[in-house]
Structure formats: C-alpha cells, structure tokens
Amino acid sequence: MSKQGKLIVFSAPSGSGKTTIVRNLLNRDLGLEFSISAASREPRTNEIHGKDYHFISLDDFKSKIGNDEFLEWEEVYANNHYGTLKSEVQRIWDKGKHVIFDIDVIGGLNIKKQFPEDTLAIFVQPPSIEELKRRLEGRDTETPEKIAMRVAKAETEIEYAPKFDYILYNDVLEEAQDEAEKVVSKFINS
C-alpha cells in the first residue's frame, strides 16, 4: 500500500453513537471518505452490499486472510468476521482523501499500531451501560439475547478506552458531533 492520507478511527461499543458521529463528519467538508468494512455475516434488512459493508462468505473471508488482503480483521462474534481490506484503504487514498473508519475496538487499535503517526484513534464513550442498553433496545433490530451479548461485550470494550488517542463522551449527540469535528480537523491539519 502506498501511503497518502491520514486515518481516522472511531471505535465504541454498539449503541454508543459512533456511526451517527461518523456519518455527520462525512457530511462536513473535511476531505474524509468512509472505509467500508468487510463482514462474513448476512446483511440486515436495511443494509446494502458495498455501502454498509462488503458482505462476503466466511470461506471467502478466510481466503482473503490467507492472502494477506486485510489491514486488520477480527472474529467479533463466533463465525462473524469483520475486517478492513487493504484495497479499500488504497482506493480512498488514491482519491486524495483521508480514511475514516467505524470499526470495533481491537480493529481500531490494530490500525493505530500499524500507522502510529498517521492514525487518530477515537473511542466514543456512552454515558453509561444502562443508557447503552436503552439505545440498543430502542433500535428494535435485535433479540433480547443479542442485546445482552452486545451489552456484555460493551463492558469489556470500555476497558480499552484509555488505549485510544482521544475519548469522546457522547451524552449530548450534537455536542459530541461538534467536538469530533474539532478534534478530527485539528489532526488532519497538523
């Protein structure tokens, strides 16, 4: 991969608001483009292949791992792999843009480890686990069992927050969005 732009990583537990914050940043004039992750799971009802994720079979995913086609990848849940294809990052750099990621905590830290000077790793901190659970239930997209699994995972993920460059507290969404823009803008222009 030929290095060109900067890398902006947003990681957080499900329901923290990171996707909403990332979408907001993409609508501001910062020269960012979204890195579409690969996933080995089936698309949810409202998800579109090539827009939300690159949905690929588990076998294809494992083949790409073997061919060293991923910048980072993780088995986030049993047989549910997520990762960042090197070709996706290169595609964005080739357009002269900076890459913004919405990825899991381990994946985010792996990117930071590979590009320590060129990566800004931001952890989006929810106000509380109770609020996180309320937000997940409010989505009305998952079973109570899945929500319980995500909440349990969130408790572990929050322990990683201090390893990130910046912790963005998302209590009031509009304030978190403005703060994210300031932090990202400063990093891009440094």
N, C-alpha and C positions, 0 to 999 in steps of 0.2 A: 504494500500500500504506500502510495506517495502522499506524504503529509502536507496538508494545506491549511485547513481551517481549525477552529477550536472545537472542543467537545463539551457540551453542557449536559450533565447527567442529573435527572430528577428521579429519586427513589423514595419509596414510602410504603407503608402497609396499604392494602386495599381499603378504599374508603377515606383516605387522607385528603383527597382533593388534588393529587398531583396531576392527573390527566386534565382536569379543568384548568389548572395553572399553566400547564404546558400549552394547551390549546390557545389560551389567552396570549401567551408570549409569541406564539406563531402569528397572531394577528397584529402584532406590533412590528414596527419597522426595524428589526434587529439583524436581518440577514441570516435568519435561522431556517433550517428545514428539518422536519421530523424524520428520525430514523425508524423505519417500520421494522419491528422485530419479527422474527420467525417463531412460529408456535406449532407444536405437534398435536394440538387438540383440535376438536371440531369448532367451527365458528359458532358464536352465539347468534341468536335471531337477528340482532341489529348490526352485526359485524360484516365487513366486506373484505374479501381477499385482496391484498395489495394496497389497502387503505388503512385498515386497523392492524392487520398482521399479514405476514406471508404464511398462510396455512399450508403446512407440508406434512406428509405422513411421518409416523415415528421412524419407519425404516429409512426414508429419505433424510430425515434429520440426522440419524445416526451415521449415515453415509457421509453427510457433509461434515460431521465432527471428525470422522476418519480422514477426510481430505483436507483438514485444517482450514475450512471455509468460514469459521466463526471467529469473530473478535473476542466474544465471550458467549458462554451458554451455561444453562443451569437446568437441572431436573427440579423444577419448582414444586411440583406435586408428583406423586407416583405416575410414571409414564406420560407426564405433561412437561415437555421440554420447551424452554424459551431461549432465544439467543439473538445475537446481533451478527448478521452476515457482514463480512469484510467488504463484499461488493456493494452493500447498501451504504456504508460509510463513504467509500470511494466515490460512489455515484453523487453524493451530496457535495463532497469536496471538489469534484470535477466541475460542479456548477458554481464554484467560488463561494459557497455558503458554509456556515458553522452548523455542526450537527447537534440536535437536541434529542435526548433520549428520555423515555418514560419506561424505566426498567426496574427489576427487582433489586433489592439491596446488595446481594452478592455480586450480581452482574455489574452494577454501578461501581462497586469498589474494584472489581477486576479491570474495568476500563481505566479507572484512575491509576491503578498500579502500572498499566502499560504505557500510559501517556501522562505522567505525573504533572508536567509543566503546562500541558495544553488542555487539561480537564478541570472543570469546575464541577464538583460533586455536591449536590444539594439534597438534603434529607428533609422531606415535608413531614413535620410532626403534627399529628392530630391533637386536639385539646385534651382528649382522654380516650381510654379504651371504650368506655361506655358510649361516648359520642360516636366513635368509630363504628361500633356495633349498630347504633341507631341509624347511621348513614347507610350501612350495608343493607339493613332491613328495609330502609326507605327506597332502595333501588328496585326492590321487588323482582329481582332476577335470579335469586338463588334460594336453595332449600335451607332450612334452619341448620342442617348438618354442615353444609358448605360454609355458611356464615360462621358457625362455631369453629370450623377449621381455619378460616381466614383470621378470626379474632385471636386464636391461639398462636398462629404464625406471626401476627402483628406484635404480640408481646415479645417475641424473640427478635423481630426485626428492629424494634425500637431500641434495643440494646446496642445496635450498630451505629446509631445516630452520631455519637462522638467521633467516629472514624471519618465522617464526611467533612468537607471544607466549610459547609455552612448548614445550619439548622434553621429552616423556615417554619415558623409556627403558623399553622392555618386554623385560626379561631374565627376570624372575620375574613371571608374569602377575598373581598375587594382589597383589603389592606395587604393580604398575603400576595395577591397578584401584583400590586404596585411595588412591594418590597422585592419580589422576584425580578421584576423588570430592572430595578436599580442595580441589584447585585449582578445580574447577567450582563447588563450593559457595561458596567464598570470592568468586568472580567474581559469581555470581548475587546474593549478599547485599551486594555493595559498592555 
